[in-house]
Amino acid sequence: MDGATELPEAATPAQPATAAVSRRCGWPSRLRSYFIFDPLIWAYTIVLGIISIPVSLFGDKGRILHGFARFWSWLIMKTISSPTNVTGLESIDTSKPYVYAVNHASALDIPVLYVYLPFEFRIAFKKELLAYPIVGWHLKRSGQICVDQQNPSRSIGSIRAALKSLKSGLPLVIFPEGGRTPDGEIKPFLAGALFLAIKAQVDIVPVALVGTFELLPMNTYHIKCRPLEMRVGQPISTSGYTLRNMDALSDRVHKAVVDLHERRVQ
């Protein structure tokens, strides 16, 4: 789960979308979530997380653990009955090592990505997640990219590993906002969020997840079944960009993600 500071669910004035969904999702929905969905998700996490560690000792641990993560995600998506419509991915050459820049609205964003991105990838995650038993073990052993937002210098090893992975052809998924949105709005991207794309000189693919905030916003375990969308935009070249004009690239990618999320034509 996410280690960001979260606002209480009661802050409905800043969450109109969630309030509207909540009015349609009464106690039957809450009871289904608290007594069926949530226990099953925790069971999937504990059982598969424990099994995956010893199994990964035999063979390519990155690929094996990615397979476990995909299966875990598939179980979750089937359990919560939230069909996802994917658009734009058919026009992307998924064999290329792109950096996929995704808006972050829910703890269930990651299962959506694992199920609907049909290739192996690595995810850049916040250091705080390492504190979670099983989840932290899996993230560390599977070679995901740990970022210490409070002390970036401590992330040098992970940054080097990410650059090596990109240059060897393994895509990277990042959440440039740095954490989940508390109100459903896409936040400004963190300074340096696209550093890896510029250093590796790989294109950036904007991705908008739509409906995941209403599905499961911050500070609640109430999962509200609803259709979701994953909208994939056209790759944005990093050619000509350096660390000096990284802000310009960040603004361009941010606009692309927002446009996708708001159904604007790019």
Secondary structure, DSSP 8 states (H G I E B T S, - for coil): ---S----TT-GGG-HHHHHHHHHS-HHHHHHIIIIIHHHHHHHHHHHHHHHHHHTTSS-HHHHHHHHHHHHHHHHHHHHT--EEEESGGGS-TTS--EEEE----TTHHHHHHHHS-S--EEEEEGGGGGSTTHHHHHHHTT-EEE-SS-GGGGHHHHHHHHHHHHTT--EEE-TTSS--SSSS-----TTTTHHHHHHT--EEEEEEESHHHHS-TT--------EEEEE---B--TT--GGGHHHHHHHHHHHHHHHHTT---
